[in-house]
Amino acid sequence: MLIEYIEEALNRAHYEIIDDEEPFYGEVKELPGVWASGSTLEECRRNLRETIEGWILLSIKKELPIPNLGNKSIDFVSESIINS
């Protein structure tokens, strides 16, 4: 399922504290360009979830490859999404 893929991405996220207004930073290295920040770790994680969702939708729309995360994958054919 899509939710399982997003959860796997969040489990693989790397978080750190940076010197910024929103000091919590998180990224998913396996998903190019997917990162977020927040005032708290919870906010950063929520923002990262939204970023992952948007990245997946954009990748599907542009027919870009979506990497497998462990045994989680998102395969799409034409306009249909098949989750495994």
PyMOL CGO cylinders between C-alpha atoms (Angstrom):
from pymol import cmd
from pymol.cgo import CYLINDER

trace = [
    CYLINDER, 0.00, 0.00, 0.00, 0.93, 3.60, -0.46, 0.3, 1, 1, 1, 1, 1, 1,
    CYLINDER, 0.93, 3.60, -0.46, 0.75, 4.20, 3.29, 0.3, 1, 1, 1, 1, 1, 1,
    CYLINDER, 0.75, 4.20, 3.29, 3.25, 1.40, 3.91, 0.3, 1, 1, 1, 1, 1, 1,
    CYLINDER, 3.25, 1.40, 3.91, 5.67, 2.94, 1.40, 0.3, 1, 1, 1, 1, 1, 1,
    CYLINDER, 5.67, 2.94, 1.40, 5.40, 6.34, 3.11, 0.3, 1, 1, 1, 1, 1, 1,
    CYLINDER, 5.40, 6.34, 3.11, 5.91, 4.75, 6.55, 0.3, 1, 1, 1, 1, 1, 1,
    CYLINDER, 5.91, 4.75, 6.55, 8.99, 2.90, 5.25, 0.3, 1, 1, 1, 1, 1, 1,
    CYLINDER, 8.99, 2.90, 5.25, 10.36, 6.18, 3.88, 0.3, 1, 1, 1, 1, 1, 1,
    CYLINDER, 10.36, 6.18, 3.88, 9.81, 7.84, 7.27, 0.3, 1, 1, 1, 1, 1, 1,
    CYLINDER, 9.81, 7.84, 7.27, 11.54, 4.93, 8.99, 0.3, 1, 1, 1, 1, 1, 1,
    CYLINDER, 11.54, 4.93, 8.99, 14.57, 5.48, 6.74, 0.3, 1, 1, 1, 1, 1, 1,
    CYLINDER, 14.57, 5.48, 6.74, 14.62, 9.24, 7.32, 0.3, 1, 1, 1, 1, 1, 1,
    CYLINDER, 14.62, 9.24, 7.32, 17.71, 10.84, 8.81, 0.3, 1, 1, 1, 1, 1, 1,
    CYLINDER, 17.71, 10.84, 8.81, 17.09, 13.71, 11.27, 0.3, 1, 1, 1, 1, 1, 1,
    CYLINDER, 17.09, 13.71, 11.27, 19.48, 16.30, 12.61, 0.3, 1, 1, 1, 1, 1, 1,
    CYLINDER, 19.48, 16.30, 12.61, 19.42, 19.64, 14.38, 0.3, 1, 1, 1, 1, 1, 1,
    CYLINDER, 19.42, 19.64, 14.38, 20.62, 22.59, 12.32, 0.3, 1, 1, 1, 1, 1, 1,
    CYLINDER, 20.62, 22.59, 12.32, 21.26, 26.25, 13.11, 0.3, 1, 1, 1, 1, 1, 1,
    CYLINDER, 21.26, 26.25, 13.11, 18.03, 27.69, 11.71, 0.3, 1, 1, 1, 1, 1, 1,
    CYLINDER, 18.03, 27.69, 11.71, 14.63, 29.14, 12.65, 0.3, 1, 1, 1, 1, 1, 1,
    CYLINDER, 14.63, 29.14, 12.65, 13.27, 25.63, 12.23, 0.3, 1, 1, 1, 1, 1, 1,
    CYLINDER, 13.27, 25.63, 12.23, 16.11, 23.64, 13.77, 0.3, 1, 1, 1, 1, 1, 1,
    CYLINDER, 16.11, 23.64, 13.77, 14.84, 20.11, 13.08, 0.3, 1, 1, 1, 1, 1, 1,
    CYLINDER, 14.84, 20.11, 13.08, 15.81, 18.84, 9.63, 0.3, 1, 1, 1, 1, 1, 1,
    CYLINDER, 15.81, 18.84, 9.63, 14.92, 15.50, 8.08, 0.3, 1, 1, 1, 1, 1, 1,
    CYLINDER, 14.92, 15.50, 8.08, 15.62, 13.86, 4.74, 0.3, 1, 1, 1, 1, 1, 1,
    CYLINDER, 15.62, 13.86, 4.74, 15.15, 10.54, 2.98, 0.3, 1, 1, 1, 1, 1, 1,
    CYLINDER, 15.15, 10.54, 2.98, 18.38, 9.93, 1.09, 0.3, 1, 1, 1, 1, 1, 1,
    CYLINDER, 18.38, 9.93, 1.09, 16.86, 7.25, -1.16, 0.3, 1, 1, 1, 1, 1, 1,
    CYLINDER, 16.86, 7.25, -1.16, 14.31, 9.77, -2.48, 0.3, 1, 1, 1, 1, 1, 1,
    CYLINDER, 14.31, 9.77, -2.48, 16.15, 12.59, -4.30, 0.3, 1, 1, 1, 1, 1, 1,
    CYLINDER, 16.15, 12.59, -4.30, 15.22, 16.06, -3.10, 0.3, 1, 1, 1, 1, 1, 1,
    CYLINDER, 15.22, 16.06, -3.10, 12.97, 14.86, -0.26, 0.3, 1, 1, 1, 1, 1, 1,
    CYLINDER, 12.97, 14.86, -0.26, 13.64, 16.88, 2.88, 0.3, 1, 1, 1, 1, 1, 1,
    CYLINDER, 13.64, 16.88, 2.88, 11.73, 19.03, 5.38, 0.3, 1, 1, 1, 1, 1, 1,
    CYLINDER, 11.73, 19.03, 5.38, 12.28, 21.08, 8.51, 0.3, 1, 1, 1, 1, 1, 1,
    CYLINDER, 12.28, 21.08, 8.51, 10.23, 22.07, 11.54, 0.3, 1, 1, 1, 1, 1, 1,
    CYLINDER, 10.23, 22.07, 11.54, 10.22, 23.79, 14.90, 0.3, 1, 1, 1, 1, 1, 1,
    CYLINDER, 10.22, 23.79, 14.90, 9.93, 20.42, 16.64, 0.3, 1, 1, 1, 1, 1, 1,
    CYLINDER, 9.93, 20.42, 16.64, 10.77, 16.87, 15.64, 0.3, 1, 1, 1, 1, 1, 1,
    CYLINDER, 10.77, 16.87, 15.64, 7.03, 16.10, 15.38, 0.3, 1, 1, 1, 1, 1, 1,
    CYLINDER, 7.03, 16.10, 15.38, 6.46, 19.06, 13.05, 0.3, 1, 1, 1, 1, 1, 1,
    CYLINDER, 6.46, 19.06, 13.05, 9.47, 18.08, 10.96, 0.3, 1, 1, 1, 1, 1, 1,
    CYLINDER, 9.47, 18.08, 10.96, 8.15, 14.53, 10.66, 0.3, 1, 1, 1, 1, 1, 1,
    CYLINDER, 8.15, 14.53, 10.66, 4.68, 15.79, 9.63, 0.3, 1, 1, 1, 1, 1, 1,
    CYLINDER, 4.68, 15.79, 9.63, 6.25, 18.10, 7.04, 0.3, 1, 1, 1, 1, 1, 1,
    CYLINDER, 6.25, 18.10, 7.04, 8.44, 15.28, 5.76, 0.3, 1, 1, 1, 1, 1, 1,
    CYLINDER, 8.44, 15.28, 5.76, 5.38, 13.03, 5.36, 0.3, 1, 1, 1, 1, 1, 1,
    CYLINDER, 5.38, 13.03, 5.36, 3.68, 15.72, 3.25, 0.3, 1, 1, 1, 1, 1, 1,
    CYLINDER, 3.68, 15.72, 3.25, 6.84, 16.16, 1.18, 0.3, 1, 1, 1, 1, 1, 1,
    CYLINDER, 6.84, 16.16, 1.18, 7.06, 12.40, 0.54, 0.3, 1, 1, 1, 1, 1, 1,
    CYLINDER, 7.06, 12.40, 0.54, 3.40, 12.31, -0.54, 0.3, 1, 1, 1, 1, 1, 1,
    CYLINDER, 3.40, 12.31, -0.54, 3.92, 15.23, -2.93, 0.3, 1, 1, 1, 1, 1, 1,
    CYLINDER, 3.92, 15.23, -2.93, 7.12, 13.70, -4.30, 0.3, 1, 1, 1, 1, 1, 1,
    CYLINDER, 7.12, 13.70, -4.30, 5.32, 10.42, -5.04, 0.3, 1, 1, 1, 1, 1, 1,
    CYLINDER, 5.32, 10.42, -5.04, 2.42, 12.18, -6.78, 0.3, 1, 1, 1, 1, 1, 1,
    CYLINDER, 2.42, 12.18, -6.78, 4.75, 14.30, -8.89, 0.3, 1, 1, 1, 1, 1, 1,
    CYLINDER, 4.75, 14.30, -8.89, 6.86, 11.26, -9.78, 0.3, 1, 1, 1, 1, 1, 1,
    CYLINDER, 6.86, 11.26, -9.78, 3.74, 9.39, -10.92, 0.3, 1, 1, 1, 1, 1, 1,
    CYLINDER, 3.74, 9.39, -10.92, 2.46, 12.37, -12.92, 0.3, 1, 1, 1, 1, 1, 1,
    CYLINDER, 2.46, 12.37, -12.92, 5.81, 12.80, -14.69, 0.3, 1, 1, 1, 1, 1, 1,
    CYLINDER, 5.81, 12.80, -14.69, 6.31, 9.02, -14.99, 0.3, 1, 1, 1, 1, 1, 1,
    CYLINDER, 6.31, 9.02, -14.99, 9.60, 9.21, -13.10, 0.3, 1, 1, 1, 1, 1, 1,
    CYLINDER, 9.60, 9.21, -13.10, 11.01, 6.11, -11.43, 0.3, 1, 1, 1, 1, 1, 1,
    CYLINDER, 11.01, 6.11, -11.43, 10.15, 5.56, -7.79, 0.3, 1, 1, 1, 1, 1, 1,
    CYLINDER, 10.15, 5.56, -7.79, 12.82, 3.52, -6.01, 0.3, 1, 1, 1, 1, 1, 1,
    CYLINDER, 12.82, 3.52, -6.01, 11.96, 0.48, -3.93, 0.3, 1, 1, 1, 1, 1, 1,
    CYLINDER, 11.96, 0.48, -3.93, 12.45, 0.93, -0.21, 0.3, 1, 1, 1, 1, 1, 1,
    CYLINDER, 12.45, 0.93, -0.21, 13.30, -2.53, 1.03, 0.3, 1, 1, 1, 1, 1, 1,
    CYLINDER, 13.30, -2.53, 1.03, 10.37, -4.69, -0.05, 0.3, 1, 1, 1, 1, 1, 1,
    CYLINDER, 10.37, -4.69, -0.05, 8.06, -1.66, -0.47, 0.3, 1, 1, 1, 1, 1, 1,
    CYLINDER, 8.06, -1.66, -0.47, 7.46, -0.40, -3.98, 0.3, 1, 1, 1, 1, 1, 1,
    CYLINDER, 7.46, -0.40, -3.98, 5.06, 1.70, -5.99, 0.3, 1, 1, 1, 1, 1, 1,
    CYLINDER, 5.06, 1.70, -5.99, 4.51, 0.53, -9.52, 0.3, 1, 1, 1, 1, 1, 1,
    CYLINDER, 4.51, 0.53, -9.52, 2.27, 2.34, -11.93, 0.3, 1, 1, 1, 1, 1, 1,
    CYLINDER, 2.27, 2.34, -11.93, 0.94, 1.48, -15.33, 0.3, 1, 1, 1, 1, 1, 1,
    CYLINDER, 0.94, 1.48, -15.33, -0.53, 4.30, -17.38, 0.3, 1, 1, 1, 1, 1, 1,
    CYLINDER, -0.53, 4.30, -17.38, -2.89, 6.07, -14.98, 0.3, 1, 1, 1, 1, 1, 1,
    CYLINDER, -2.89, 6.07, -14.98, -3.32, 3.15, -12.57, 0.3, 1, 1, 1, 1, 1, 1,
    CYLINDER, -3.32, 3.15, -12.57, -1.29, 2.76, -9.40, 0.3, 1, 1, 1, 1, 1, 1,
    CYLINDER, -1.29, 2.76, -9.40, -0.44, -0.71, -8.20, 0.3, 1, 1, 1, 1, 1, 1,
    CYLINDER, -0.44, -0.71, -8.20, 1.10, -0.94, -4.72, 0.3, 1, 1, 1, 1, 1, 1,
    CYLINDER, 1.10, -0.94, -4.72, 3.04, -3.95, -3.56, 0.3, 1, 1, 1, 1, 1, 1,
]
cmd.load_cgo(trace, "trace")
